[in-house]
Amino acid sequence: MENQDQSSIDQSESLKIEGNNLFKAQNYSPAVIKYSAAITNMLLLLDNNDLLHTDDNHRKLAIYLSNRAAVHLKMENYGLAINDAEEAINYCSDYPKSYYRKADGLISIDKYKEARNCLRLVVVDMKVKDKDA
């Protein structure tokens, strides 16, 4: 990996941390902006270098998307939260928080059966032992 590529990945991670801090402070709109920048940065990096399509980078992208989904849930933007969670699942199907976020969004729009199926994937198929599941 080139130094420039690593620098871009580091920048995405830094944006994620800033987003996390804003989220914790309940500054949701600025948090969405930081996560969106991290996502855009990583997507551009992946688009420009096929060798960077690694499980680790896909997981990072899934985390950024899942974090932005969490902010959308807090802002009651349920459709956006579900979309981000689904995209996160597409990049990294073994990241449980993406399924939780999708299920939260589905519950919020009264799609209980779909939410249950989503959570079943985490608990049964992935065998995640989480008290919140």
C-alpha positions in Angstrom: 0.0 0.0 0.0 1.3 3.4 -0.9 1.8 6.1 1.8 -0.8 8.3 0.1 -3.4 5.4 0.4 -2.5 4.9 4.1 -2.8 8.6 4.7 -6.3 8.6 3.2 -7.3 5.6 5.3 -5.9 7.4 8.4 -7.9 10.6 7.4 -11.1 8.5 7.2 -10.4 7.1 10.6 -9.8 10.6 12.0 -13.1 11.8 10.5 -14.9 8.8 12.2 -13.4 9.7 15.5 -14.6 13.3 15.1 -18.0 12.0 14.2 -18.0 9.7 17.3 -17.2 12.7 19.5 -19.9 14.8 17.9 -22.4 12.0 18.3 -21.6 11.5 22.0 -22.1 15.3 22.4 -25.5 14.9 20.6 -24.4 17.2 17.8 -26.0 15.1 15.2 -25.9 17.2 12.0 -22.2 17.8 12.3 -21.7 14.1 13.1 -23.5 13.1 9.8 -21.1 15.4 7.9 -18.0 13.8 9.5 -19.2 10.3 8.8 -20.2 11.2 5.3 -16.8 12.6 4.7 -15.2 9.4 6.0 -17.4 7.3 3.8 -16.8 9.4 0.7 -13.0 9.4 1.3 -13.0 5.6 1.7 -15.2 5.0 -1.4 -12.9 7.2 -3.5 -9.9 5.3 -2.3 -11.5 2.0 -3.1 -12.7 3.2 -6.5 -9.2 4.2 -7.4 -7.4 1.1 -6.3 -8.8 -2.4 -6.6 -6.0 -3.8 -4.4 -7.5 -1.8 -1.4 -10.7 -3.9 -1.5 -9.7 -5.9 1.6 -11.9 -7.2 4.3 -10.3 -4.7 6.7 -11.2 -1.7 4.6 -14.7 -3.0 3.8 -15.2 -3.4 7.6 -14.0 0.2 8.2 -16.5 1.4 5.6 -19.2 -0.6 7.2 -18.4 0.9 10.5 -18.6 4.5 9.1 -22.0 3.6 7.4 -23.3 2.0 10.6 -22.3 5.0 12.7 -24.0 7.3 10.3 -27.1 5.1 10.5 -27.0 5.5 14.3 -27.0 9.3 13.8 -29.9 9.1 11.4 -31.8 7.0 13.9 -31.3 9.7 16.5 -32.5 12.3 14.0 -35.5 10.1 13.2 -34.4 9.8 9.6 -35.4 6.1 9.5 -35.2 5.5 5.8 -31.7 6.9 5.6 -30.7 4.8 8.6 -32.0 1.7 7.0 -30.3 2.5 3.7 -26.9 3.1 5.5 -27.3 -0.1 7.5 -28.1 -2.1 4.4 -25.1 -0.7 2.6 -22.9 -1.5 5.6 -24.2 -5.1 5.5 -23.3 -5.3 1.8 -19.7 -4.3 2.6 -19.3 -6.4 5.7 -21.9 -9.0 6.4 -20.4 -10.0 9.7 -20.6 -6.6 11.5 -23.5 -7.1 14.0 -24.1 -3.4 14.7 -25.3 -2.8 11.1 -28.0 -5.4 11.7 -29.0 -3.7 14.9 -29.2 -0.3 13.3 -31.3 -1.7 10.4 -33.6 -3.4 12.9 -34.0 -0.2 14.9 -35.0 1.6 11.8 -37.4 -1.1 10.7 -39.0 -1.1 14.2 -39.4 2.7 14.0 -41.5 2.4 10.8 -43.5 -0.5 12.2 -41.9 -3.3 10.2 -41.6 -5.7 13.1 -41.4 -8.9 11.1 -38.5 -7.6 9.0 -36.7 -6.3 12.1 -37.1 -9.7 13.8 -35.7 -11.5 10.8 -32.8 -9.0 10.7 -32.0 -9.7 14.4 -32.4 -13.4 13.9 -29.5 -13.3 11.5 -27.3 -11.8 14.2 -28.3 -14.1 17.0 -28.9 -17.4 15.2 -26.7 -17.3 12.1 -23.9 -15.2 13.4 -24.2 -16.7 16.9 -23.5 -13.3 18.5 -23.9 -13.5 22.2 -25.0 -9.9 23.0 -27.4 -9.0 25.8 -28.8 -6.2 23.5 -29.8 -8.7 20.8 
